[in-house]
Amino acid sequence: MKDIEIKIINPLMGDSIPIPKYETKGSAGIDLRACIEEKVLLAAGTTFMVPIGFAMYLEAVSYTHLTLPT
C-alpha cells in the first residue's frame, strides 16, 4: 500500500480550518472543508470554484490510503 502526500497551500488550513479527515467509519473518502475566509452566497444556476486549501498528486492508481500532515 502506498500513501498519498499532500501539500498545504493555504495558511488557514490546519489553523482556523481543520485538515481534512475521515469523519465517518466506513466512508469512501475524507471530508473536505471550504478554505475561504468569508461566506459565499450562490444564486440559482451559478457556480463557484471552492478552494480546499491543499494540493495532491496521484502518481499511480494503486493508492489506497491518504496520509495527512499533523
N, C-alpha and C positions, 0 to 999 in steps of 0.2 A: 504494500500500500504506500502510495506517495502522498505527501502533504502539499497543500497549495499555500503559498506565501502571498500575503497582500501587503501593499504599501499605503500607509495613511497619507492622504494628500490634503486634508483639511484639519487645521489645528483644533477645531471643535470636537472632532471625533475622539472619543475616549475621555474627553473633559466634560463638556456640558451635554454631549450627545453620546449615548452608550455605544460601545463597539458591538457590531452585530454578533448574535449568538443564537444557538438553538434554544428556543423558548418552550417547545412542546415535545414531549417524549414521542419518539417515532416519526418526527417530522422529516420531510424530504429535503428541507433546506433551512438556512438560517433566516431569521427575521431581520430585515433591513430597516433603517430609520432615515427619514429625510434629513440631510445635513444642511439645513437652512437656518438662518437667524430670525426671519420674520415669517408670519403666516402668509399663505398664498391662497387667494380666492379664485377658483376657476369658474368661468362662465360656461354654461351648457355648450357643448360642441367644441370647446377649446382644448388645447393640450399644453403640457408644461413638462419639460425635462427635469426630473427631480435628482439633484446631486446626492450621492450616497456617501461621499467623503473618503472613499478609498478606491484603489485600482488593483486589479489582479490579472495575471496572465496564465492561461492554461496551456501548458506545453504539450500535453498529451491527453487523450480522452480516458485514460486509465485511472484518473484520480478519483478517490472515494472519500476523502476526508479533508476538511478545511481547518488549517491551523491559524488562529487569530493571535495578534500581538496581545500581550497582557500589560 
